[in-house]
Structure formats: C-alpha cells, structure tokens
Amino acid sequence: MVHVLPDTNETYMEWADKNGYKETFPLPTFMCMIGYVFILLIDRVIAASFKINENASDHDVKPEHKKVVPEPVEMTEDNVVENEVE
C-alpha cells in the first residue's frame, strides 16, 4: 500500500494544478491513514466480539501447542548446586 502513495500524491497534485488549486491538503495520504485506522479498529472490534486473543482457553489448544510455564522453585540449601572451578 505504501508504494502506491507517491503515485497517488503525484496524480492528485496534477489534478489540483489542472483545476487551479495552489495549496492542497495531502488528501491521498490522509485517506490512506484513515483507511488503515478504520480497518484496525474494525479488526479490534471483531477480535473482541469473538474473543480472539492470545489467551485462548486450554480446551481449544492441542496438547503439543500448549505453553509450558515452569513453576517457581524455592531456593534452599538442599537444591543448590555449587559450581566448582578446577
């Protein structure tokens, strides 16, 4: 999409010059940004309404794709291994 912006700006400026506009608002760039924000908002609304997110429930995830979260280990003298340098 970004590679099209220079061409659209050039075409818009030619049209503005042809119709006698001296200073023009960068309408093609503005419309591209508005379109992007609109699609982003729609995507967020759809994702929220269907509860599509990274925190999917475990029953929807295959066992081989589940995240493994290690449990914290309390450090005691029994489970500390000292590294000896020779």
Secondary structure, DSSP 4 states (H G I P E B T S, - for coil): -GGGHHHHHHHHHHHHHHTT-SS---HHHHHHHHHHHHHHHHHHHHHHHTT-SS---GGGS-GGGSPP-PPP----SSS--PPPP-
